[in-house]
Structure formats: C-alpha cells, structure tokens
Amino acid sequence: MVTGLATILHQAVPFEQLHVLRFDRAESFVLFSADANGAIDVTARRIGGPGVLPGEAVGDARSRIVCTIRQGSSVRGALWLTSSLDEAFAEEHQEVADAVSDLLALAFQSATMFERETLRRERIDSLRGLLHTISESLDIRQGFGEISEVVRGGLPHDVLAVTSWAADGGSLRLYALAGAQLEEPEYWAPMTLTGEDRTQLQRDSYLIRDVAMEIPRDSLRGRLFERLSIRSALRVPMPLGKDVFGSLFFLSREVDHFNEDDLGFANRIADHMALALSHQRLAEVARRDAESRETAARLEAQVATLTRELEARTGQRRVVGQSKLWREVLAQAARVAQTETTVLLTGESGTGKEVVARFVHHASRRSHGPFIAINCAALPDQLLESELFGYERGAFTGAVAAKPGRIEQAAGGVLFLDEVGEMAPTVQAKLLRVLEEREFMRLGSTRLLRADIRVIAATNRDLHGAMQRGEFREDLYYRLGVFEISLPPLRERVNDILELADMFLKEIGESVGRPATGMAQDAKDHLLAYRWPGNVRELRNAIERAVILADGGMIRSEHLPVAAPRLAPAGATETGPAGPLPVGGVNLEAIERQLVIKALTQARHNKTRAAKLLGLTRAQLYSRIEKYGLAEI
C-alpha cells in the first residue's frame, strides 16, 4: 500500500522521502519509509525500545510536510514528506498531504477492524480448541502442553503456568507447566509466600511489562521468572467456586509482550480451565465416595463371612447384632484384623469385648494360632506376673517346675489382656518392654525369649483418668491404644436386644434340657424397656433364669428378673419419681450432685458428653464439678 502511495503521490508532491507511522498498539508502532521510486523500508518496534524514533526519521531534510492521522480524537499515526531542498513544498502540497492523511485514517481504521476481527476469530478458535482439549481429560495436567499450544494462537506466549494456593494462602506451588522444564523439586513443593508476593497474587488480573524493573529478584516470583528467563508476564486468577484455586500465568521471554487487550481473553481461558478443575474435583470426590462405598461393602461382606466362619467353628452364634453402632464396631475390627497393630477395646463391662477380640483373631493372619486370654483383675499382682511371663524352677517358693507363661502359650497367635486397667505398675513396665522390644524373660531366668504375639487389650475403666491419677502408665496406654475400638452399651443397641435374647434362648435351652417354647410379647416389651446396666452379660443371665422358671413353657414378664424392680414406673422421669415429694423436703444439692456423678459415669468422664446429658454448657458443668468436689472421681 505504501509503495503504491509513494509512486502516485510523487506525481503531485515533489518529495524525496515519504514516511507513514502507524501505532499498532498503545505500546508499539510500525514505520513505513519509501522514496519517490517506491523503494520501502519497514521498521516495527516497541515504544521505549532501541532503534530510530519517529521524529528522527526525517534525517537531514531541509523541507517537510507533517500531517497527523486521527480517528476521532485519537491519534493513530502520522504522515510526513521530506526533501533535501529548501522550500520544496507549497501550500497546495500541504492540502494534498492532508487529504492523503484522511484517506490513511480510513485505511488504518479498516485495517484495525480487520485485525481485530481476525484476532477475535483466532481466539474463538482457540477457546473451541481449549474446550475440546480439556474435555478429553479430567486432569488438565495430563494435556497441559496441548492446552498451551491451542491457546497460543489466540494469545502468543513462551511459557504457560498454573500455580495453586494452599488453603491458608501462605504458600503456593507449581501445579502445571508448559514451554519449559523445571526439574528442581522445590518449585513443585509448597513455597512460602513473602508479604509482597501474597499481596500481588491476591490482586485481580495484572501485567508485568518488564520483570527486571518490576519484580524483586529475591522474591518468589523473581526467582521463578529468572529460572525460566522470563522478561514479561500476564497473570489472571483462577476461580474455583467461591474460592480461588491459584493463578494462570502467560509468560514471555520478550519485554512488554502483553497488553491490556489480552486480559479479557486470558480471563476467559482461566474460567474454562477452572471449570475443568471443578469437574476434576467433583470426579475425585465421586471416586473417593465410590471407593468408600466399595470399602464399606467389602467390609460388610467380610464381617458376614467371618461371622459365619466363627459360628461354624464354635458351633454358636456369638457375633450377633444388626444395629448401626454394632456393625461399625465389626467393620473397624475387620479393618484392623489384617494388620499386626495392637488393639484396645473399651466400653462398659459386659458389652462383648472378648467376642470382638476373638473376631479380630479369627479374621487375622494369626487365626490358626492360639487365642490366649487372661483377666488382669482376677489375679493378685505377683500371680499375674508369673502367669503372664512364666517362671523357672525355684524362682519362688512352690515353683517346683518351670512353667511357660501366657505370652509363650500365645506364640504365633493372640494374647488377650482383659481388664488391663487393673494391672499393677510393676507388671505394666514389663508389658511395655514386651510391646516395644518383643522380648521378655521368665521369672527367675536370665535368658531372653522372643514374643511372637499380637496383643489385644480390653478395659471398662477410664484410662485417661487413671493416667492423671498415676495409676496407669501413659507410655503403655499409647502402645496399647494404637487402634482403639469403643464398644457401645446395650442400651444404645436396642434393635439388637431381641436378636441377642433369641440366641441366648437357643443356647441355654439346649443345655437345660427343657427349652422354653418361646417368648411372650409382654416379656419382649420388658426386655426392650429395661436399661441393661450389665449389658449383654446381664441379658444372658436374665434369659437363663427365665428359661429355668418357664420350665418348658412360654417366657412371660414375671419370669424376668428385670420386670418389676428395675423398670421405671409409669409417669417417672430420669430424675426421680412422679409421686409427691416427702414431707420433710428434699436436698436439691445432693440430688444435683448425684446427677452430675451419673452423667460423668455414663459419659465415661467425657465432659462434653456429660454436659450434653445434663443440658448444661461445659462451663456450667465444670463449675458444678468444682462445687461438689468431683474433680478426682
């Protein structure tokens, strides 16, 4: 266009050089210079960069005509004609140049509209390609190089990077990178943000026109940009729902490569990629949920299989119950059974801790080994130590022959320590060594023996309270309580009561000779209404007594020892009878003190649960504990 313009314009204006300046963008321009024969030279550069400035292009001209090229109030360029002769141009030449500059303004406008439309189409194509690319993989990191190539057509860049923020906003890490290689692991690990970095990264979209001038070299961004040889950058935030996932960086190895017009397109790219990240997270959540459901189903199936196998081996139905709490206990037991982890079973007396211990043993790799149980509360301290570790001949008076202890007897299997909270401190210390070193000595011996056992312990005591009182070693507790399973009391397993009663009815009926024919509805109602402080053990004893009293007939409420004396009378409440108060009055403080004790006991000294049972806040409960001197119970 400029070559033709120079040839034609020279017929009307006697110039030697024609110069057309067009501002390409706000920060760059193109300078076309042509002589009268149409020979052209084109210079494209950024404002402020090295090279000849527009005003310097007139050289040694002695005459010139200068015209501004405008679109409305905006300056879009300039036209000037030069000659080495004095007074080479007349007024009519200026008029011709002005007319030409008006035509150039229209040409510039048309060119600008064409370029914008071309860029718009390129960016639409880039977005379409981006959608297609990210739809092929849920993880944008897998195809990030292809994503970079696709969007490069709409927004040229050398390096594309995504950073993700930590939840606390105090650090970030590289999430994806294309156009460069970073082998150093520190860039992919969480990097602590300085105050300046945190401020900049929490901003909206921004440009860095010259990294060397705008970014401190010792900052996180400065180190990263220097490592990648980056000279300019464009950054947009990546939203993820109501939060911000991180940042999308377009990076260039040229100074001032990006401009304000690029921000809108960059934000659209970030929105599309954030949508892909959102889908990715939803897919991860769905996958984890599916895995959890699969694991739960597998554990349920394993529990059912192990229950059947245990029944077949013992000939009795010991693992009974379908309540949610009981199934959760069995699921935890099945999960830990496949490991060698020490298990601590906690809960009230009679809740079935030994049943669960045998269930773990049967489901473990040690199922073919022995299951050796010892009740730590049933033996005096000295006898417990000798029973547990064994002794040599002459170790003490009456030791006429060597005897292996329960630890040796349990070799290759499981040692079940029931009521471990009652163990004496001296025995606790020796047991701790067994758990830590897997070795022990018999009483009266100097020879170390290996302890090839898995320990399962049980207690109905509050071991935390015992530790505070110095009655139980803290280090032993943490060794025993690697995996703690809390067994619910029977009153929280109401749905299991009748099933357990039916099982006991069949078991006991076979042993007494004259089994009961069944259980009447009033007896079932009494079983369900009773609180069972003795739990499953008390239920079994009640069924055994009822079978004997029924003498082959139907069990009724009068056969149950829990029918009249232990059921709350009609109209009674948890706090006391509904009848008239005594004439002499009541001691409210004594009643309140008993209620606090009852709540603490029922909640196993968990202050939050106890406060909830009493309808108090934790602060109110603590004030009453202090008031009634209950801190040590």
Buried (B, 14 or more C-beta within 10 A) or exposed (E): EBBEBBBEBBEBBBBBBBBBBBBBEEBBBBBBBBBBEBEBEEBEBBEEEEEEEBEEBBEEBEBBBBBBBBEEEEEBBBBBBBBEEEEBBEEEBBEBBEEBBBEBBEBBBEBBEEEEEEBEEBBEEBBEBBEEBBEEBBBBBEBBBBBBBBBBEBBEBBBBBBBBBBEEEEBBBBBBBBBBEBEEEEBEEEBEBBEBBBEBBEEEBBBBBEBBEBBEEEBBBBBBBBEBEBBBBBBBBBBBEEEBBBBBBBBBBEBBBBBEEBBEBBBBBBBBBBBBBBBBBEEEEEEEEEEEEEEEEEBBEBBEEBBEEBBEEEEEBBBBBEBEBBBBBBBBBBBBBEBEEBBBBBBBBBBBBBBBBBBBBBBBEBBEBBBBBBBBBEBEBEEBBBBBBBBBEEBEEEBEEBBBBBBBBBBEBBBBBBBBBBBBEEBBEBBBEBBEEEEBBBBBBEEEBEBBBBBBBBBBBBBBBBBBEEBBBEEBBEBBBBBBBBBBBBBBBEBBBEBBBBBBBEBBBEEBEEBBEEBBEBBBEBBEBBEBBBBBBBBBBBBBBBBEBBEEEEBBBBBBBBBEEBBEEEEEEEEEEEEEEEEEEEEEEEEBBEBBBBBBEBBBBBBEBBBBBBEBEEEEBBEBBEEBEBEEE
